[in-house]
Amino acid sequence: MPTLPAVSSIAQTIQLSLSPVFMLAGIGALLNVLAGRLSRVVDRTRALEMLHSRSTGPEHDRHVWELRLLDRRITIINTALFLAVTSAVLTCLVVALLFIGTLTDLHIGPAVAVTFILAMIALTLSLMSFMIEVRVSLRAIHVRADLLR
């Protein structure tokens, strides 16, 4: 019959799992920001879609340009959301693997390390996507040159 791990081993595992748990809190905050941005982009898209059919000439062209920009932003935000959720799932898996390794005496250190590296890569890519989306959004914020004359 396998021996149960000592309380000190479990306490150490809990300490080891705190960093990934803090990472999960940060990912949660990122998901909140991304969801908020997506919501605002979708609202703006719906408003422009209503104006699109009633516009003509340069105004229509401006609406089409902004709708294309908004569509690109939606795609980028969805990518960032997917990567952030992937990172969160992998981080949860890291915590679970830490406890599985402690409770079963399995030597799964390499699996824990690889899973954590994948979580960090997904988080990094998500943050890079977020940065790209912010840069794309700045294109729509500038005041049009024709209004500054």
HELIX and SHEET records of a PDB file:
HELIX    1   1 VAL A    7  HIS A   52  1                                  46    
HELIX    2   2 GLY A   57  THR A  104  1                                  48    
HELIX    3   3 GLY A  109  ILE A  141  1                                  33    
HELIX    4   4 ALA A  145  LEU A  147  5                                   3    
END                                                                             
